[in-house]
Amino acid sequence: MFAYDFPLLGVFWSLLMFALFMLWIFIVIWCFIDNFQRRDHHGLAKALWFLFIVFVPIIGVFSYLVTRPVAVDVVVVDE
């Protein structure tokens, strides 16, 4: 591979892969936390999202991020 012909590129490639892996772990953990803190779906929906993310991780995470409603968690406080 081209990157391993030059030592600096090999280090850069390794650091990039490590950063992307850590980003993936962060996104998966965030999806789990967000799923269990949501109040707009209960019990069975949370369990199904959990199983979907665990058994089909890439498709599960991206579908959760796309189908997640953003405006549900917004709380407006009048002062």
C-alpha positions as CSV (number, residue, x, y, z in Angstrom):
1,M,0.0,0.0,0.0
2,F,1.2,3.5,-0.7
3,A,0.9,4.8,2.8
4,Y,3.3,2.2,4.2
5,D,6.1,3.2,1.8
6,F,6.6,6.4,3.8
7,P,6.7,6.1,7.7
8,L,4.9,9.4,8.3
9,L,2.0,8.5,6.1
10,G,1.7,5.2,8.0
11,V,1.4,7.1,11.3
12,F,-1.1,9.5,9.8
13,W,-3.2,6.6,8.4
14,S,-3.1,4.8,11.8
15,L,-4.2,7.9,13.7
16,L,-7.0,8.6,11.2
17,M,-8.3,5.0,11.6
18,F,-8.1,5.3,15.3
19,A,-10.0,8.6,15.3
20,L,-12.7,7.3,13.0
21,F,-13.1,4.2,15.3
22,M,-13.4,6.4,18.4
23,L,-15.9,8.6,16.5
24,W,-18.0,5.5,15.6
25,I,-17.9,4.2,19.3
26,F,-19.0,7.7,20.4
27,I,-21.9,7.8,18.0
28,V,-23.1,4.3,19.0
29,I,-23.0,5.1,22.7
30,W,-24.8,8.4,22.0
31,C,-27.6,6.6,20.1
32,F,-28.0,4.2,23.1
33,I,-28.2,7.1,25.6
34,D,-30.5,9.1,23.4
35,N,-32.8,6.1,22.8
36,F,-33.2,5.4,26.5
37,Q,-33.7,9.0,27.5
38,R,-36.4,9.8,25.0
39,R,-39.9,10.2,26.2
40,D,-41.7,10.0,22.9
41,H,-41.5,6.2,22.6
42,H,-41.6,3.6,25.3
43,G,-40.8,0.0,26.1
44,L,-41.1,-2.0,22.9
45,A,-39.9,0.7,20.6
46,K,-36.8,1.3,22.8
47,A,-36.1,-2.4,22.9
48,L,-36.4,-2.8,19.1
49,W,-34.1,0.2,18.5
50,F,-31.6,-1.3,20.9
51,L,-31.7,-4.7,19.2
52,F,-31.5,-3.0,15.7
53,I,-28.5,-1.0,16.7
54,V,-26.7,-4.0,18.3
55,F,-27.4,-6.6,15.6
56,V,-27.2,-4.3,12.5
57,P,-24.8,-1.5,13.7
58,I,-24.1,0.5,10.6
59,I,-27.7,0.5,9.2
60,G,-29.2,0.7,12.7
61,V,-27.2,3.8,13.8
62,F,-27.8,5.7,10.5
63,S,-31.5,4.9,10.4
64,Y,-31.8,6.0,14.0
65,L,-30.1,9.3,13.3
66,V,-32.3,9.9,10.2
67,T,-35.6,8.9,11.8
68,R,-35.1,10.6,15.1
69,P,-37.4,13.6,15.5
70,V,-35.4,16.7,16.6
71,A,-38.1,19.0,17.8
72,V,-39.5,16.5,20.5
73,D,-36.8,17.3,23.1
74,V,-37.1,21.1,22.7
75,V,-38.6,22.7,25.8
76,V,-39.7,26.3,25.6
77,V,-39.6,28.3,28.8
78,D,-41.4,31.7,28.9
79,E,-39.9,34.2,31.2
